[in-house]
Amino acid sequence: MPIINKALPRVASTPKGFARYIAIIWQVLVIVGGFAVLLWLIWGAIDWIMAGSNPERLNRAKDKMSNGIFGLVILALSFLIIKLISTITGLNILNPNWPTF
């Protein structure tokens, strides 16, 4: 009797299903990371506006915004690395269609 995940019913409990779970987890992390970057940039911009002439608060706001941009670069690089690996190996990592036995 196979174990079926009711949250993701179409993903089987096979090696192919496990690879699909990994791809789904990566996609969710990228989406959550994108929202976090957006919120971090907005928070930094609000801090920048509210800093007035206080140089310490202005530097903290600049650091928040640069950290948000750094996070965005990390997210873009993760996508590019997966695409590069997919191109080199010929496997579609984000939509695995591997043979099962």
SEVEX-363192 format. One record per residue (C-alpha): y, x, z. Coordinates in steps of 0.5 Angstrom, whole numbers, always signed. Each point is the difference from the previous one (the first is absolute). Layout:
N
R | Y | X | Z
...
***
This chain:
101
R | +0 | +0 | +0
R | +6 | +3 | -2
R | +7 | +1 | +4
R | +5 | -4 | -3
R | +8 | +1 | +2
R | +3 | -7 | +0
R | +7 | +4 | -1
R | -2 | +3 | -6
R | -6 | -4 | -3
R | -1 | +3 | -7
R | -1 | +7 | +3
R | -7 | +1 | +1
R | -3 | +5 | +5
R | -2 | +5 | -5
R | +2 | +7 | -2
R | +5 | -3 | -5
R | +2 | -5 | +5
R | +2 | +6 | +5
R | +4 | +3 | -5
R | +4 | -6 | -2
R | +1 | -1 | +8
R | +3 | +7 | +0
R | +4 | -2 | -6
R | +3 | -6 | +3
R | +2 | +4 | +6
R | +4 | +5 | -4
R | +3 | -6 | -3
R | +2 | -3 | +6
R | +3 | +6 | +3
R | +4 | +1 | -6
R | +3 | -7 | +1
R | +1 | +1 | +7
R | +3 | +7 | -1
R | +5 | -3 | -5
R | +2 | -5 | +5
R | +1 | +5 | +5
R | +4 | +5 | -5
R | +5 | -6 | -1
R | +1 | -2 | +7
R | +1 | +7 | +2
R | +5 | +1 | -6
R | +4 | -6 | +2
R | +0 | +2 | +8
R | +3 | +7 | -2
R | +5 | -4 | -4
R | +2 | -5 | +5
R | +0 | +6 | +5
R | +5 | +4 | -5
R | +4 | -6 | +0
R | +0 | -1 | +7
R | +1 | +8 | +2
R | +8 | +0 | -2
R | +2 | +7 | +2
R | -5 | +2 | +5
R | -3 | +6 | -4
R | -7 | +0 | +4
R | -1 | -8 | -2
R | +2 | +2 | -7
R | -5 | +6 | +0
R | -6 | -5 | +3
R | +2 | -5 | -5
R | -1 | +5 | -6
R | -6 | +3 | +3
R | -3 | -7 | +0
R | +2 | -1 | -7
R | -3 | +7 | -2
R | -7 | -2 | +3
R | +0 | -7 | -3
R | +1 | +4 | -7
R | -5 | +5 | +2
R | -5 | -6 | +2
R | +1 | -3 | -7
R | -2 | +7 | -3
R | -6 | +1 | +4
R | -2 | -7 | -3
R | +2 | +1 | -7
R | -4 | +7 | +0
R | -6 | -4 | +3
R | +0 | -4 | -6
R | +0 | +5 | -5
R | -5 | +4 | +4
R | -5 | -6 | -1
R | +2 | -1 | -7
R | -1 | +8 | -2
R | -7 | +0 | +4
R | -2 | -7 | -4
R | +3 | +4 | -7
R | -4 | +6 | +2
R | -7 | -3 | +2
R | +1 | -6 | -5
R | -2 | -5 | +6
R | +5 | -6 | +2
R | +1 | +2 | +7
R | +4 | -6 | +2
R | -5 | -5 | -4
R | -6 | +3 | +1
R | -6 | -2 | -5
R | -5 | +5 | +2
R | -8 | -2 | -1
R | -4 | -2 | +5
R | -8 | +1 | +1
***
